[in-house]
Amino acid sequence: MTETEVYQNNGQKNERPTKLAMKRGFASRCPSCGEGKLFDKFVKVTPQCSNCHEELHHHRADDLPAYLVILIIGHIVVAAFMMTDMVFKLANWQHLLIWIPITTVLTLALLQPVKGAVVGLQWALRMHGFGDQPDYDDSVALKEH
Ligand SMILES: [Zn+2]
């Protein structure tokens, strides 16, 4: 066992299954219990689960959910656009009329679930204070050099 595994699992079997935590987060549920709500607002994570009282404010999802949504939606919309363009000859304004609303709706529909999955992943991997260790403070390391 490496030092990293000891630090992450504290010498015990990991009781935080990653896939289940991400699946619960994707469903906008607490990654720990799967019952409490994960979000207070659209993409604002609740500080603490109302069901199991797991602290959820440790997450550092930052821009990752947005990048993942761009990656996913980009592949869907660009592929659909190219296939449509091969079959039908449409003007540019007609393509814009079709693909802008689809892109907007898909993005809004996917942003919260993807952020939930990212928070679930961080919780399962005990990142950013989700484990027993306090979150690593970058400012301390910078002062030491
Ligand atoms: Zn919970």
Residues whose N, C-alpha, C, O or C-beta is under 5 A from the ligand:
A	BS01	ZN	C30 S32 C33 G34 G36 C49 N51 C52 H53 E54
